[in-house]
């Protein structure tokens, strides 16, 4: 199995995003991802993407 590429991460994050719900943790994770992108720290960007997807999956589970 290969690691997801950037587009796959983006698609996965979008699929698990609740457009009407942005809790403080969501905002903090997004802020951290943007800071990592600005610093061009791709390892941290990936870490934040994983954390964002995992966090948003909990939102989806709570909504169902």
C-alpha positions as CSV (number, residue, x, y, z in Angstrom):
1,X,0.0,0.0,0.0
2,X,1.3,3.4,-0.9
3,X,1.0,6.6,1.1
4,X,-1.8,9.0,0.0
5,X,-0.6,11.9,-2.1
6,X,-1.6,15.5,-1.4
7,X,-4.8,15.4,-3.5
8,X,-5.9,12.2,-1.7
9,X,-5.4,13.9,1.7
10,X,-7.3,17.0,0.5
11,X,-10.1,14.8,-0.7
12,X,-10.2,12.8,2.5
13,X,-10.2,16.0,4.6
14,X,-13.0,17.5,2.5
15,X,-15.0,14.3,2.8
16,X,-14.8,14.4,6.6
17,X,-15.4,18.1,6.9
18,X,-18.5,19.4,8.5
19,X,-19.0,22.8,6.8
20,X,-21.3,23.9,9.6
21,X,-19.2,22.8,12.5
22,X,-15.8,24.3,13.3
23,X,-14.9,23.7,16.9
24,X,-11.9,25.4,18.6
25,X,-9.8,22.3,18.0
26,X,-10.6,22.3,14.3
27,X,-9.5,25.9,14.1
28,X,-6.3,25.2,16.0
29,X,-5.4,22.3,13.8
30,X,-6.0,24.3,10.7
31,X,-3.9,27.2,12.0
32,X,-1.0,24.8,12.8
33,X,-1.2,23.3,9.3
34,X,-1.1,26.7,7.7
35,X,1.9,27.7,9.9
36,X,3.7,24.5,8.9
37,X,2.9,25.2,5.2
38,X,4.3,28.8,5.6
39,X,7.5,27.4,7.1
40,X,7.6,24.8,4.3
41,X,7.8,22.0,6.9
42,X,6.2,19.2,4.9
43,X,6.6,16.7,7.7
44,X,4.6,18.9,10.0
45,X,2.0,19.6,7.3
46,X,1.5,15.9,6.9
47,X,1.2,15.4,10.7
48,X,-1.4,18.2,10.9
49,X,-3.4,16.7,7.9
50,X,-3.5,13.3,9.7
51,X,-4.7,15.0,12.9
52,X,-7.3,17.0,11.1
53,X,-8.7,14.0,9.3
54,X,-8.8,12.0,12.5
55,X,-10.4,14.8,14.4
56,X,-13.1,15.5,11.8
57,X,-13.9,11.8,11.6
58,X,-14.9,12.1,15.3
59,X,-17.3,14.9,14.3
60,X,-18.8,12.7,11.6
61,X,-19.2,9.8,14.0
62,X,-20.9,12.1,16.6
63,X,-23.3,13.5,13.9
64,X,-24.5,10.0,12.9
